[in-house]
Amino acid sequence: ADRLGPASRDVFVDELFMPCRPSVAPGPEDRELFVRGLPEGLQSEARLRRWLGRFGIAEDILLLREQELGLLPTGDAYVLFTDHTAAADCLAILADECATAAEHGEAAPTATWSESERAQQREKSTYEADVHAAFRDDDGFLRQEIFSGCSVDELQMQTAASEVPASAPGVPGQRPRLRFEAQCSPRALAGLRTTLSGA
């Protein structure tokens, strides 16, 4: 298949640049982080799980993969801990380590609370609002401005709250995360990311 032509491509909500993301304290039910910038040595589930063991038990890990380069890991991952405290500790320590690395001109992994998890929590999330509303109209359809702002042939939003199977497609045993599945070219995918980021 032509890697530059139309194909099924995914965008996870936490991959988006979110300038309008509310600044709120995490809720007690928040247990999942989105981790960016993992070095190559941590881009396997077994090694990442061992590395995360200093914070607590990782109940579920989803390593994101580059869709244009033979499914190589991107260095980003969803990490679901068994409890909120472990996730909060991980977030705080990674922030400190990232700041220290930056002082020496080095890079280190960063983490944020998972928007996908908060989407699954609906109105019970720390936002006290449904994240899906940023992308859907009152009738449950994707907002028209998302379609008009990008050039994709097909676009679907997939999430646990959208009644997808317990295992996301192609990821056996993994809990579903909020993602957008588009039929498009890599160039159109870049435009879709920009449009979704402004939602």
BELSULCOR-V380011 format. One record per backbone hydrogen bond with DSSP energy under -0.5 kcal/mol. CO is the residue of the C=O (numbers start at 1). NH is the residue of the N-H. E is the energy in kcal/mol with one decimal. If there is no record, write none. Layout:
{{CO,NH,E} {CO,NH,E}}
//
This chain:
{{1,3,-0.6} {2,5,-1.2} {7,9,-0.5} {7,184,-2.4} {9,182,-3.2} {11,180,-3.0} {12,15,-2.0} {13,16,-1.2} {16,18,-0.6} {17,19,-0.6} {18,21,-1.5} {22,24,-1.0} {27,30,-1.7} {29,31,-0.5} {31,81,-2.5} {32,114,-2.3} {33,35,-0.6} {33,79,-2.6} {34,112,-1.6} {35,77,-2.6} {36,110,-1.9} {39,42,-2.2} {40,43,-1.6} {44,48,-2.7} {45,49,-2.6} {46,50,-1.9} {47,51,-2.2} {48,52,-2.3} {49,53,-0.8} {50,53,-0.7} {51,54,-0.9} {52,55,-2.4} {52,56,-1.3} {56,58,-0.5} {57,59,-0.8} {57,82,-1.8} {60,80,-3.1} {62,64,-0.5} {62,78,-2.5} {64,74,-2.3} {64,75,-0.5} {66,69,-0.5} {66,71,-1.4} {69,72,-0.7} {72,66,-3.9} {75,38,-3.2} {76,64,-2.3} {77,35,-3.2} {78,62,-2.3} {79,33,-2.7} {79,81,-0.6} {80,59,-2.2} {80,60,-1.6} {83,87,-1.4} {84,88,-2.7} {85,89,-2.7} {86,90,-2.3} {87,91,-2.5} {88,92,-2.3} {89,93,-2.6} {90,94,-2.6} {91,95,-1.8} {92,96,-2.0} {93,97,-2.7} {94,98,-2.4} {95,99,-2.1} {96,100,-2.3} {97,101,-2.4} {98,102,-2.3} {99,103,-1.6} {100,104,-0.7} {101,104,-1.0} {101,106,-3.1} {102,105,-1.7} {110,36,-2.7} {112,34,-2.9} {114,118,-1.5} {115,119,-2.0} {116,120,-1.7} {117,121,-1.3} {118,122,-0.5} {119,122,-1.0} {121,124,-2.0} {122,125,-1.7} {125,128,-1.8} {129,131,-0.6} {130,133,-1.6} {131,134,-1.9} {132,135,-2.0} {132,136,-1.8} {135,143,-2.8} {137,140,-1.9} {141,137,-3.2} {143,146,-1.3} {143,147,-1.1} {144,148,-2.6} {145,149,-1.0} {147,150,-1.2} {150,152,-0.7} {154,183,-2.2} {156,158,-0.5} {156,181,-2.9} {158,179,-2.6} {159,162,-1.6} {159,164,-1.1} {160,163,-1.5} {166,168,-0.5} {168,171,-2.3} {171,174,-2.1} {174,168,-1.2} {178,13,-2.4} {179,158,-3.1} {180,11,-2.2} {180,182,-0.6} {181,156,-2.2} {182,9,-3.1} {182,184,-0.8} {183,153,-2.5} {183,154,-0.8} {184,7,-1.8} {185,189,-2.1} {186,190,-1.7} {187,191,-1.5} {188,192,-2.2} {189,193,-2.4} {190,194,-1.8} {191,195,-2.3} {192,196,-2.9} {193,197,-2.2} {194,198,-1.0} {195,198,-0.6} {196,199,-1.4}}
//
